[in-house]
Amino acid sequence: MAVPLSAGTAQTIIDNYVSPAWFAAQKVGDQTSMTHFHNLADNLRIAAGIPLQVGKAALPFQRLPKSNVQEIIFRWLSPAWYKAKAANDKTDMAYYNKLANALRVATGMPTE
């Protein structure tokens, strides 16, 4: 059963990963990727109860799509976890695992 993502977790992922990817796509004029990253950020907001526009009400909770979770984990969190593991940084390893598990819970997937 999926549960809402915390607003803090959603915003952290948007700020640290999705927004920089959107800006990188913008820099090279890749409209397809810009649209993808915009939609990914909106899906995170909806799963966390964050309004899509300032001054508007949040949309009702919708389960975060499994494909979004897999993309975020494989594109950003897993490489960061492996980098932390190579550095034997157990604190960062736990942090990236916690983020990944929060995403998994928001889509109803089992945690690891």
All heavy atoms as an XYZ file, in Angstrom:
866
protein
N       0.834     -1.176      0.000
C       0.000      0.000      0.000
C       0.886      1.250      0.000
O       1.806      1.368      0.793
C      -0.882     -0.002      1.252
C      -1.856      1.114      1.288
S      -3.078      0.764      2.558
C      -3.392      2.371      3.138
N       0.615      2.140     -0.902
C       1.406      3.370     -1.018
C       0.992      4.375      0.042
O      -0.176      4.458      0.406
C       1.211      3.973     -2.403
N       1.964      5.111      0.533
C       1.699      6.188      1.489
C       2.307      7.468      0.934
O       3.257      7.429      0.147
C       2.277      5.875      2.890
C       1.651      4.642      3.479
C       3.778      5.725      2.841
N       1.782      8.622      1.340
C       2.340      9.884      0.834
C       3.826     10.024      1.164
O       4.301      9.595      2.214
C       1.514     10.949      1.550
C       0.223     10.269      1.866
C       0.599      8.836      2.175
N       4.532     10.626      0.259
C       5.935     10.964      0.442
C       5.983     12.209      1.318
O       5.116     13.078      1.206
C       6.519     11.257     -0.943
C       8.009     11.472     -1.104
C       8.782     10.230     -0.687
C       8.307     11.792     -2.558
N       6.967     12.304      2.178
C       7.064     13.530      2.983
C       7.447     14.693      2.071
O       8.189     14.534      1.093
C       8.087     13.375      4.107
O       9.394     13.551      3.628
N       6.932     15.865      2.399
C       7.226     17.051      1.599
C       8.724     17.350      1.600
O       9.283     17.748      0.573
C       6.434     18.251      2.126
N       9.373     17.132      2.721
C      10.818     17.382      2.810
C      11.616     16.467      1.897
O      12.555     16.911      1.229
N      11.242     15.201      1.862
C      11.936     14.250      0.989
C      11.709     14.610     -0.470
O      12.645     14.628     -1.269
C      11.467     12.808      1.271
O      11.805     12.471      2.619
C      12.109     11.812      0.328
N      10.465     14.910     -0.828
C      10.150     15.284     -2.209
C      10.948     16.523     -2.615
O      11.558     16.552     -3.687
C       8.657     15.528     -2.369
N      10.960     17.529     -1.761
C      11.654     18.777     -2.097
C      13.156     18.567     -2.184
O      13.823     19.152     -3.049
C      11.305     19.869     -1.084
C      11.599     21.254     -1.595
C      10.819     21.597     -2.861
O       9.597     21.529     -2.884
N      11.526     21.961     -3.919
N      13.707     17.722     -1.327
C      15.139     17.408     -1.382
C      15.499     16.776     -2.720
O      16.496     17.151     -3.346
C      15.526     16.467     -0.224
O      15.372     17.175      1.009
C      16.950     15.958     -0.350
N      14.699     15.831     -3.169
C      14.971     15.158     -4.441
C      14.806     16.131     -5.609
O      15.623     16.147     -6.538
C      14.084     13.912     -4.587
C      14.509     12.875     -3.544
C      14.168     13.333     -5.999
C      13.556     11.731     -3.361
N      13.781     16.962     -5.539
C      13.585     17.964     -6.592
C      14.771     18.931     -6.633
O      15.346     19.182     -7.693
C      12.258     18.724     -6.388
C      11.065     17.791     -6.636
C      12.183     19.946     -7.303
C       9.727     18.339     -6.159
N      15.141     19.466     -5.472
C      16.211     20.470     -5.411
C      17.583     19.914     -5.799
O      18.359     20.593     -6.482
C      16.310     21.066     -4.005
C      15.117     21.922     -3.638
O      14.328     22.293     -4.535
O      14.966     22.211     -2.429
N      17.890     18.710     -5.337
C      19.238     18.170     -5.525
C      19.441     17.399     -6.824
O      20.585     17.247     -7.262
C      19.618     17.277     -4.347
C      19.760     18.065     -3.067
O      20.116     19.237     -3.076
N      19.458     17.426     -1.954
N      18.366     16.889     -7.408
C      18.524     16.034     -8.581
C      17.678     16.473     -9.777
O      18.206     16.646    -10.879
C      18.188     14.578     -8.227
C      19.016     14.071     -7.079
C      18.469     13.909     -5.809
C      20.375     13.795     -7.248
C      19.246     13.462     -4.747
C      21.161     13.360     -6.189
C      20.583     13.193     -4.942
O      21.354     12.779     -3.895
N      16.385     16.649     -9.587
C      15.498     16.914    -10.718
C      15.721     18.309    -11.295
O      15.858     18.461    -12.512
C      14.018     16.682    -10.325
C      13.110     16.913    -11.525
C      13.816     15.261     -9.785
N      15.767     19.321    -10.450
C      15.973     20.684    -10.946
C      17.315     20.848    -11.661
O      17.361     21.428    -12.751
C      15.849     21.710     -9.819
O      14.501     21.863     -9.463
N      18.421     20.353    -11.098
C      19.678     20.466    -11.849
C      19.621     19.762    -13.211
O      20.189     20.259    -14.185
C      20.709     19.808    -10.922
C      20.141     19.990     -9.554
C      18.646     19.848     -9.732
N      18.930     18.635    -13.279
C      18.790     17.934    -14.566
C      17.956     18.767    -15.536
O      18.255     18.832    -16.735
C      18.161     16.555    -14.354
N      16.901     19.408    -15.016
C      16.068     20.274    -15.869
C      16.908     21.431    -16.423
O      16.845     21.740    -17.613
C      14.871     20.811    -15.079
C      13.932     21.614    -15.919
C      12.841     21.156    -16.602
C      14.002     23.029    -16.186
N      12.231     22.188    -17.275
C      12.926     23.355    -17.044
C      14.860     24.037    -15.802
C      12.687     24.642    -17.507
C      14.634     25.324    -16.269
C      13.553     25.618    -17.112
N      17.696     22.065    -15.559
C      18.521     23.190    -16.000
C      19.591     22.750    -16.998
O      19.910     23.485    -17.935
C      19.141     23.929    -14.814
C      18.169     24.842    -14.126
C      17.650     24.532    -12.878
C      17.745     26.013    -14.743
C      16.737     25.373    -12.251
C      16.834     26.864    -14.127
C      16.328     26.538    -12.875
N      20.146     21.557    -16.817
C      21.119     21.033    -17.782
C      20.453     20.808    -19.137
O      21.045     21.114    -20.185
C      21.741     19.737    -17.263
N      19.238     20.283    -19.127
C      18.500     20.085    -20.381
C      18.165     21.429    -21.032
O      18.253     21.572    -22.257
C      17.228     19.273    -20.116
N      17.802     22.406    -20.217
C      17.494     23.739    -20.741
C      18.726     24.348    -21.411
O      18.624     24.969    -22.477
C      16.995     24.645    -19.625
C      16.632     26.040    -20.111
C      16.396     27.007    -18.971
O      17.107     26.978    -17.973
N      15.394     27.862    -19.129
N      19.866     24.164    -20.795
C      21.108     24.748    -21.308
C      21.420     24.264    -22.720
O      21.954     25.013    -23.533
C      22.263     24.407    -20.361
C      23.563     25.065    -20.710
C      24.621     24.790    -19.662
C      25.899     25.526    -20.004
N      26.921     25.325    -18.978
N      21.065     23.002    -23.017
C      21.337     22.458    -24.351
C      20.110     22.488    -25.255
O      20.146     21.976    -26.368
C      21.925     21.026    -24.268
C      23.262     21.036    -23.551
C      20.949     20.053    -23.634
N      19.020     23.069    -24.761
C      17.808     23.196    -25.568
C      17.048     21.899    -25.775
O      16.346     21.742    -26.768
N      17.154     20.968    -24.833
C      16.485     19.667    -24.939
C      15.084     19.756    -24.321
O      14.886     19.477    -23.144
C      17.329     18.605    -24.234
C      16.760     17.205    -24.344
O      15.617     17.033    -24.826
O      17.476     16.266    -23.935
N      14.118     20.167    -25.126
C      12.749     20.377    -24.650
C      12.112     19.085    -24.146
O      11.362     19.098    -23.168
C      11.885     20.985    -25.764
C      10.511     21.404    -25.298
C      10.543     22.483    -24.222
O      11.226     23.479    -24.361
N       9.806     22.285    -23.144
N      12.409     17.952    -24.780
C      11.841     16.669    -24.348
C      12.268     16.343    -22.924
O      11.444     15.975    -22.086
C      12.262     15.545    -25.314
O      11.809     15.880    -26.629
C      11.684     14.209    -24.894
N      13.558     16.495    -22.644
C      14.047     16.226    -21.282
C      13.521     17.251    -20.293
O      13.192     16.899    -19.150
C      15.574     16.203    -21.260
O      16.046     15.088    -21.978
N      13.421     18.500    -20.706
C      12.871     19.534    -19.818
C      11.447     19.160    -19.410
O      11.097     19.251    -18.223
C      12.882     20.898    -20.507
C      14.251     21.498    -20.670
S      14.261     22.972    -21.732
C      13.137     24.056    -20.871
N      10.643     18.739    -20.363
C       9.264     18.340    -20.070
C       9.250     17.126    -19.146
O       8.481     17.073    -18.185
C       8.495     18.031    -21.372
O       8.468     19.216    -22.170
C       7.083     17.564    -21.089
N      10.119     16.168    -19.412
C      10.190     14.968    -18.567
C      10.521     15.329    -17.119
O       9.853     14.873    -16.188
C      11.228     13.988    -19.117
C      11.505     12.854    -18.191
N      10.596     11.835    -17.972
C      12.572     12.592    -17.388
C      11.103     10.991    -17.084
N      12.283     11.434    -16.717
N      11.550     16.146    -16.933
C      11.951     16.503    -15.568
C      10.902     17.375    -14.877
O      10.689     17.253    -13.664
C      13.332     17.151    -15.554
C      14.426     16.192    -15.934
C      15.290     16.476    -16.973
C      14.584     14.983    -15.264
C      16.295     15.593    -17.345
C      15.576     14.081    -15.622
C      16.432     14.386    -16.662
N      10.221     18.218    -15.627
C       9.123     19.002    -15.065
C       8.019     18.065    -14.568
O       7.508     18.224    -13.449
C       8.570     19.966    -16.121
C       7.359     20.701    -15.680
N       7.423     21.820    -14.877
C       6.035     20.470    -15.889
C       6.198     22.241    -14.623
N       5.341     21.444    -15.234
N       7.653     17.082    -15.378
C       6.613     16.127    -14.987
C       7.057     15.276    -13.801
O       6.253     14.967    -12.914
C       6.227     15.239    -16.172
C       5.502     16.011    -17.255
O       4.935     17.076    -17.016
N       5.538     15.482    -18.471
N       8.324     14.903    -13.764
C       8.850     14.127    -12.647
C       8.736     14.926    -11.349
O       8.284     14.404    -10.323
C      10.306     13.739    -12.918
C      11.046     12.940    -11.854
C      10.334     11.633    -11.540
C      12.478     12.669    -12.307
N       9.104     16.198    -11.397
C       8.986     17.051    -10.213
C       7.529     17.187     -9.787
O       7.211     17.119     -8.589
C       9.595     18.426    -10.481
N       6.629     17.355    -10.748
C       5.206     17.451    -10.404
C       4.691     16.158     -9.784
O       3.908     16.194     -8.830
C       4.367     17.813    -11.635
C       4.376     19.306    -11.926
O       4.899     20.093    -11.095
O       3.851     19.695    -12.993
N       5.126     15.020    -10.284
C       4.697     13.746     -9.689
C       5.178     13.629     -8.247
O       4.450     13.132     -7.378
C       5.199     12.564    -10.518
C       4.457     12.404    -11.821
O       3.399     12.996    -12.027
N       5.007     11.601    -12.722
N       6.395     14.084     -7.980
C       6.899     14.083     -6.599
C       6.056     15.009     -5.731
O       5.707     14.661     -4.592
C       8.370     14.511     -6.570
C       9.363     13.475     -7.082
C      10.701     14.132     -7.412
C       9.548     12.361     -6.064
N       5.716     16.180     -6.250
C       4.892     17.128     -5.489
C       3.513     16.532     -5.178
O       3.024     16.634     -4.049
C       4.741     18.433     -6.267
C       6.012     19.247     -6.336
C       5.816     20.554     -7.113
N       7.072     21.247     -7.255
C       7.778     21.287     -8.375
N       7.340     20.703     -9.483
N       8.934     21.950     -8.401
N       2.902     15.918     -6.164
C       1.572     15.332     -5.962
C       1.641     14.211     -4.923
O       0.771     14.111     -4.048
C       0.987     14.831     -7.295
C       0.685     16.020     -8.209
C      -0.277     13.993     -7.060
C       0.393     15.627     -9.655
N       2.680     13.393     -4.990
C       2.826     12.287     -4.037
C       3.107     12.782     -2.623
O       2.908     12.053     -1.659
C       3.935     11.342     -4.491
N       3.549     14.042     -2.502
C       3.879     14.607     -1.188
C       2.873     15.647     -0.714
O       3.039     16.225      0.349
C       5.271     15.230     -1.236
N       1.850     15.898     -1.507
C       0.856     16.890     -1.099
C       1.341     18.320     -1.202
O       0.852     19.205     -0.496
N       2.300     18.569     -2.075
C       2.813     19.921     -2.300
C       2.025     20.533     -3.460
O       1.910     19.913     -4.517
C       4.321     19.904     -2.651
C       5.134     19.277     -1.516
C       4.817     21.307     -2.971
C       6.593     19.020     -1.871
N       1.485     21.722     -3.295
C       0.751     22.351     -4.402
C       1.643     22.532     -5.628
O       2.839     22.813     -5.502
C       0.328     23.709     -3.844
C       0.369     23.550     -2.365
C       1.469     22.555     -2.093
N       1.063     22.395     -6.803
C       1.815     22.568     -8.043
C       2.055     24.033     -8.365
O       2.973     24.363     -9.105
C       1.094     21.884     -9.214
C       0.912     20.370     -9.086
C       0.214     19.819    -10.317
C       2.236     19.669     -8.850
N       1.202     24.902     -7.810
C       1.357     26.340     -8.018
C       1.213     27.044     -6.674
O       0.395     26.644     -5.839
C       0.296     26.866     -8.974
C       0.401     26.311    -10.378
C      -0.708     26.835    -11.273
O      -1.613     27.533    -10.830
N      -0.634     26.499    -12.551
N       1.991     28.093     -6.505
C       1.924     28.888     -5.278
C       0.508     29.454     -5.140
O      -0.071     29.961     -6.099
C       2.969     30.022     -5.310
C       2.828     30.915     -4.095
C       4.371     29.449     -5.398
N      -0.039     29.342     -3.941
C      -1.359     29.885     -3.668
C      -2.504     28.970     -4.053
O      -3.660     29.301     -3.821
N      -2.204     27.820     -4.620
C      -3.245     26.857     -5.001
C      -3.239     25.697     -4.013
O      -2.250     25.433     -3.339
C      -2.992     26.313     -6.415
C      -2.973     27.369     -7.489
C      -4.360     27.831     -7.819
C      -4.328     28.812     -8.978
N      -5.601     29.261     -9.385
N      -4.346     24.994     -3.957
C      -4.436     23.811     -3.098
C      -3.682     22.647     -3.746
O      -3.572     22.561     -4.971
C      -5.903     23.420     -2.891
N      -3.176     21.775     -2.913
C      -2.512     20.577     -3.412
C      -3.546     19.648     -4.030
O      -4.704     19.611     -3.606
C      -1.786     19.861     -2.273
N      -3.121     18.898     -5.017
C      -3.993     17.883     -5.613
C      -4.120     16.714     -4.646
O      -3.256     16.508     -3.792
C      -3.406     17.409     -6.944
C      -3.317     18.455     -8.041
C      -2.599     17.884     -9.268
C      -4.693     18.958     -8.437
N      -5.176     15.920     -4.767
C      -5.297     14.737     -3.913
C      -4.100     13.801     -4.111
O      -3.523     13.744     -5.209
C      -6.591     14.069     -4.398
C      -7.317     15.109     -5.161
C      -6.296     16.061     -5.686
N      -3.746     13.084     -3.061
C      -2.616     12.146     -3.120
C      -2.784     11.175     -4.279
O      -3.855     10.619     -4.487
C      -2.489     11.354     -1.812
C      -1.530     10.202     -1.900
C      -0.167     10.431     -1.944
C      -1.989      8.895     -1.964
C       0.737      9.374     -2.035
C      -1.105      7.836     -2.052
C       0.263      8.072     -2.089
N      -1.712     11.020     -5.020
C      -1.625      9.988     -6.049
C      -0.328      9.241     -5.826
O       0.714      9.852     -5.544
C      -1.626     10.599     -7.448
C      -2.943     11.222     -7.843
C      -2.872     11.822     -9.247
O      -2.005     11.501    -10.037
N      -3.794     12.720     -9.528
N      -0.417      7.950     -5.938
C       0.762      7.098     -5.783
C       1.840      7.552     -6.768
O       1.561      7.847     -7.918
C       0.354      5.658     -6.074
C       1.473      4.671     -6.101
C       1.009      3.339     -6.640
N      -0.108      2.840     -5.873
C      -0.157      1.642     -5.323
N       0.837      0.801     -5.497
N      -1.207      1.272     -4.642
N       3.068      7.615     -6.299
C       4.195      7.943     -7.153
C       4.389      6.788     -8.136
O       4.441      5.625     -7.725
C       5.446      8.140     -6.298
C       6.678      8.720     -6.948
C       6.402     10.103     -7.535
C       7.797      8.810     -5.941
N       4.461      7.060     -9.430
C       4.637      5.968    -10.397
C       5.926      5.187    -10.149
O       6.985      5.765     -9.869
C       4.685      6.682    -11.749
C       3.953      7.969    -11.522
C       4.283      8.353    -10.103
N       5.823      3.875    -10.257
C       6.975      3.003    -10.040
C       8.124      3.382    -10.977
O       9.285      3.368    -10.573
C       6.566      1.545    -10.255
C       7.655      0.551     -9.991
C       7.153     -0.876    -10.181
C       8.263     -1.882     -9.958
N       7.795     -3.256    -10.181
N       7.799      3.750    -12.205
C       8.850      4.114    -13.160
C       9.611      5.356    -12.695
O      10.824      5.461    -12.915
C       8.263      4.341    -14.553
O       7.320      5.396    -14.536
N       8.930      6.287    -12.038
C       9.606      7.478    -11.500
C      10.571      7.081    -10.386
O      11.701      7.574    -10.327
C       8.610      8.473    -10.956
C       7.821      9.234    -11.998
O       6.938      9.997    -11.651
N       8.099      9.054    -13.278
N      10.116      6.197     -9.515
C      10.960      5.750     -8.405
C      12.200      5.042     -8.944
O      13.327      5.317     -8.519
C      10.164      4.830     -7.450
C      11.081      4.174     -6.440
C       9.066      5.619     -6.757
N      11.990      4.144     -9.888
C      13.125      3.422    -10.454
C      14.103      4.370    -11.134
O      15.320      4.224    -10.993
C      12.633      2.357    -11.436
C      11.908      1.227    -10.719
C      11.238      0.260    -11.683
O      10.722      0.649    -12.719
N      11.253     -1.007    -11.308
N      13.593      5.346    -11.853
C      14.472      6.311    -12.517
C      15.306      7.089    -11.503
O      16.522      7.227    -11.660
C      13.673      7.293    -13.369
C      14.555      8.355    -13.984
C      13.816      9.395    -14.788
O      12.582      9.333    -14.900
O      14.504     10.290    -15.313
N      14.670      7.602    -10.478
C      15.383      8.398     -9.474
C      16.445      7.546     -8.776
O      17.584      7.984     -8.585
C      14.393      9.002     -8.458
C      13.515     10.046     -9.150
C      15.144      9.613     -7.276
C      12.290     10.451     -8.345
N      16.082      6.321     -8.420
C      17.039      5.450     -7.740
C      18.192      5.098     -8.662
O      19.365      5.231     -8.286
C      16.336      4.191     -7.190
C      15.414      4.573     -6.022
C      17.369      3.144     -6.748
C      14.511      3.455     -5.536
N      17.897      4.664     -9.878
C      18.973      4.221    -10.780
C      19.805      5.376    -11.325
O      21.005      5.235    -11.529
C      18.411      3.379    -11.920
C      17.883      2.048    -11.465
C      16.590      1.671    -11.772
C      18.662      1.178    -10.728
C      16.087      0.451    -11.345
C      18.168     -0.049    -10.292
C      16.876     -0.415    -10.607
N      19.186      6.516    -11.562
C      19.904      7.652    -12.154
C      20.757      8.384    -11.117
O      21.873      8.804    -11.421
C      18.904      8.637    -12.757
C      19.556      9.835    -13.441
C      18.525     10.850    -13.895
N      17.698     10.378    -14.968
C      17.809     10.771    -16.246
N      18.727     11.660    -16.568
N      17.006     10.310    -17.157
N      20.227      8.561     -9.886
C      20.910      9.429     -8.927
C      21.256      8.761     -7.597
O      22.383      8.890     -7.116
C      20.048     10.670     -8.651
C      19.893     11.550     -9.834
C      20.885     12.147    -10.568
C      18.670     11.950    -10.450
N      20.343     12.898    -11.583
C      18.991     12.789    -11.545
C      17.320     11.687    -10.193
C      18.027     13.364    -12.361
C      16.368     12.254    -11.015
C      16.714     13.084    -12.091
N      20.298      8.087     -6.976
C      20.545      7.593     -5.618
C      21.483      6.397     -5.569
O      22.352      6.332     -4.702
C      19.216      7.265     -4.929
C      18.247      8.443     -4.789
C      16.993      8.011     -4.044
C      18.916      9.625     -4.097
N      21.321      5.456     -6.475
C      22.195      4.287     -6.479
C      23.654      4.663     -6.758
O      24.546      4.216     -6.023
C      21.691      3.250     -7.493
O      22.471      2.080     -7.439
N      23.933      5.490     -7.764
C      25.333      5.889     -7.952
C      25.914      6.617     -6.735
O      27.076      6.405     -6.378
C      25.282      6.812     -9.173
C      24.072      6.365     -9.924
C      23.090      5.965     -8.862
N      25.103      7.455     -6.098
C      25.574      8.158     -4.899
C      25.836      7.169     -3.763
O      26.819      7.311     -3.021
C      24.552      9.211     -4.473
N      24.975      6.149     -3.635
C      25.170      5.138     -2.595
C      26.466      4.370     -2.840
O      27.251      4.154     -1.916
C      23.969      4.179     -2.557
C      24.058      3.173     -1.451
C      23.604      3.327     -0.174
C      24.649      1.873     -1.515
N      23.876      2.187      0.567
C      24.524      1.290     -0.242
C      25.275      1.152     -2.520
C      24.985      0.013      0.041
C      25.747     -0.124     -2.231
C      25.608     -0.685     -0.964
N      26.700      3.972     -4.102
C      27.919      3.228     -4.411
C      29.176      4.079     -4.210
O      30.211      3.567     -3.776
C      27.873      2.662     -5.833
C      27.099      1.365     -5.891
C      25.831      1.327     -6.441
C      27.628      0.184     -5.357
C      25.104      0.151     -6.474
C      26.905     -0.999     -5.388
C      25.649     -1.014     -5.953
O      24.937     -2.184     -5.969
N      29.086      5.359     -4.493
C      30.209      6.261     -4.238
C      30.490      6.329     -2.734
O      31.640      6.287     -2.298
C      29.910      7.650     -4.798
C      31.039      8.623     -4.650
C      30.705      9.969     -5.274
C      31.825     10.959     -5.069
N      31.497     12.273     -5.617
N      29.417      6.433     -1.943
C      29.570      6.456     -0.481
C      30.143      5.132      0.019
O      30.989      5.114      0.919
C      28.226      6.749      0.181
N      29.688      4.040     -0.580
C      30.202      2.723     -0.175
C      31.691      2.618     -0.468
O      32.455      2.116      0.362
C      29.438      1.608     -0.886
C      29.888      0.227     -0.467
C      29.102     -0.864     -1.148
C      29.616     -2.206     -0.653
N      29.034     -3.312     -1.373
N      32.109      3.095     -1.646
C      33.527      3.048     -2.005
C      34.365      3.871     -1.037
O      35.521      3.527     -0.765
C      33.724      3.541     -3.437
N      33.772      4.930     -0.503
C      34.465      5.784      0.470
C      34.271      5.292      1.902
O      34.751      5.921      2.842
C      33.970      7.224      0.348
N      33.555      4.186      2.057
C      33.220      3.617      3.370
C      32.519      4.641      4.259
O      32.754      4.708      5.461
C      34.468      3.053      4.053
C      34.106      2.089      5.165
O      33.075      1.408      5.107
N      34.933      2.027      6.197
N      31.644      5.437      3.638
C      30.886      6.466      4.351
C      29.508      5.910      4.699
O      28.556      6.032      3.937
C      30.762      7.718      3.482
C      30.124      8.878      4.206
O      29.400      8.661      5.208
O      30.327     10.028      3.756
N      29.415      5.287      5.838
C      28.174      4.626      6.247
C      27.031      5.628      6.472
O      25.873      5.295      6.267
C      28.416      3.773      7.482
C      29.374      2.619      7.190
C      29.463      1.660      8.325
C      30.491      0.580      8.131
N      30.580     -0.057      6.860
N      27.361      6.835      6.865
C      26.331      7.859      7.070
C      25.650      8.194      5.742
O      24.423      8.214      5.661
C      26.939      9.127      7.705
O      27.546      8.768      8.949
C      25.887     10.188      7.928
N      26.452      8.444      4.711
C      25.866      8.748      3.406
C      25.161      7.529      2.816
O      24.116      7.663      2.174
C      26.933      9.265      2.433
C      27.195     10.752      2.603
O      26.514     11.408      3.417
O      28.093     11.269      1.910
N      25.721      6.346      3.026
C      25.065      5.125      2.543
C      23.658      5.021      3.140
O      22.687      4.751      2.425
C      25.883      3.883      2.900
C      27.164      3.737      2.103
S      28.249      2.422      2.738
C      27.212      0.987      2.536
N      23.562      5.249      4.436
C      22.261      5.182      5.113
C      21.323      6.274      4.598
O      20.118      6.041      4.431
C      22.444      5.297      6.622
N      21.852      7.453      4.338
C      21.045      8.568      3.836
C      20.433      8.233      2.477
O      19.228      8.408      2.275
C      21.908      9.827      3.741
C      21.217     10.986      3.079
C      20.235     11.707      3.747
C      21.548     11.357      1.784
C      19.593     12.777      3.130
C      20.912     12.428      1.166
C      19.939     13.126      1.846
O      19.294     14.174      1.232
N      21.234      7.760      1.541
C      20.711      7.442      0.206
C      19.750      6.261      0.252
O      18.753      6.235     -0.471
C      21.854      7.197     -0.774
C      22.658      8.447     -1.013
C      24.001      8.524     -0.666
C      22.063      9.587     -1.558
C      24.726      9.688     -0.866
C      22.781     10.751     -1.756
C      24.107     10.798     -1.405
O      24.814     11.955     -1.599
N      20.020      5.303      1.129
C      19.098      4.187      1.293
C      17.767      4.658      1.869
O      16.694      4.213      1.428
C      19.722      3.116      2.196
C      18.828      1.928      2.380
O      18.203      1.771      3.425
N      18.750      1.083      1.369
N      17.824      5.592      2.807
C      16.601      6.145      3.397
C      15.766      6.877      2.345
O      14.541      6.709      2.292
C      16.955      7.090      4.552
C      15.767      7.697      5.243
C      16.200      8.626      6.368
C      15.007      9.333      6.963
N      15.388     10.275      8.013
N      16.410      7.680      1.502
C      15.689      8.366      0.425
C      15.049      7.359     -0.528
O      13.880      7.502     -0.907
C      16.630      9.283     -0.362
C      17.046     10.600      0.263
C      18.042     11.317     -0.645
C      15.850     11.485      0.547
N      15.817      6.358     -0.926
C      15.294      5.348     -1.847
C      14.110      4.613     -1.234
O      13.096      4.375     -1.906
C      16.396      4.365     -2.232
N      14.207      4.260      0.037
C      13.099      3.555      0.682
C      11.867      4.439      0.833
O      10.744      3.962      0.703
C      13.539      2.987      2.030
C      14.289      1.689      1.867
O      14.106      0.966      0.881
N      15.151      1.374      2.816
N      12.060      5.726      1.082
C      10.913      6.641      1.156
C      10.188      6.676     -0.184
O       8.948      6.690     -0.234
C      11.371      8.034      1.565
N      10.946      6.680     -1.267
C      10.335      6.650     -2.603
C       9.615      5.327     -2.846
O       8.502      5.308     -3.385
C      11.405      6.863     -3.676
C      12.018      8.252     -3.731
C      13.262      8.245     -4.614
C      11.004      9.264     -4.236
N      10.244      4.234     -2.443
C       9.617      2.916     -2.624
C       8.271      2.845     -1.881
O       7.293      2.339     -2.419
C      10.558      1.814     -2.142
C      11.765      1.615     -3.011
C      12.668      0.499     -2.482
N      13.852      0.354     -3.296
C      15.070      0.698     -2.910
N      15.292      1.179     -1.705
N      16.097      0.530     -3.723
N       8.245      3.347     -0.671
C       7.005      3.328      0.118
C       5.924      4.159     -0.550
O       4.744      3.795     -0.541
C       7.296      3.802      1.567
C       6.015      4.048      2.334
C       8.157      2.789      2.300
N       6.308      5.275     -1.188
C       5.338      6.150     -1.827
C       4.714      5.527     -3.069
O       3.709      6.026     -3.572
C       5.988      7.486     -2.193
N       5.301      4.442     -3.531
C       4.703      3.755     -4.670
C       4.183      2.368     -4.308
O       3.637      1.675     -5.149
C       5.710      3.663     -5.849
O       5.008      3.361     -7.038
C       6.768      2.641     -5.625
N       4.372      1.974     -3.059
C       3.872      0.669     -2.616
C       4.849     -0.459     -2.839
O       4.486     -1.622     -2.710
N       6.093     -0.134     -3.161
C       7.121     -1.163     -3.363
C       7.723     -1.553     -2.006
O       7.707     -0.743     -1.065
C       8.234     -0.618     -4.269
C       7.794     -0.277     -5.669
S       9.044      0.663     -6.611
C      10.421     -0.477     -6.622
N       8.267     -2.750     -1.907
C       8.934     -3.135     -0.653
C      10.244     -2.350     -0.471
O      10.886     -1.979     -1.460
C       9.218     -4.628     -0.816
C       9.154     -4.885     -2.286
C       8.253     -3.842     -2.882
N      10.612     -2.121      0.759
C      11.862     -1.417      1.049
C      13.027     -2.389      1.008
O      12.850     -3.600      1.067
C      11.801     -0.725      2.417
O      11.562     -1.708      3.419
C      10.719      0.339      2.445
N      14.228     -1.825      0.905
C      15.453     -2.647      0.889
C      16.395     -2.187      1.959
O      16.403     -1.079      2.373
C      16.133     -2.538     -0.478
C      15.292     -3.114     -1.590
C      15.989     -3.037     -2.953
O      17.209     -2.752     -3.004
O      15.321     -3.265     -3.946
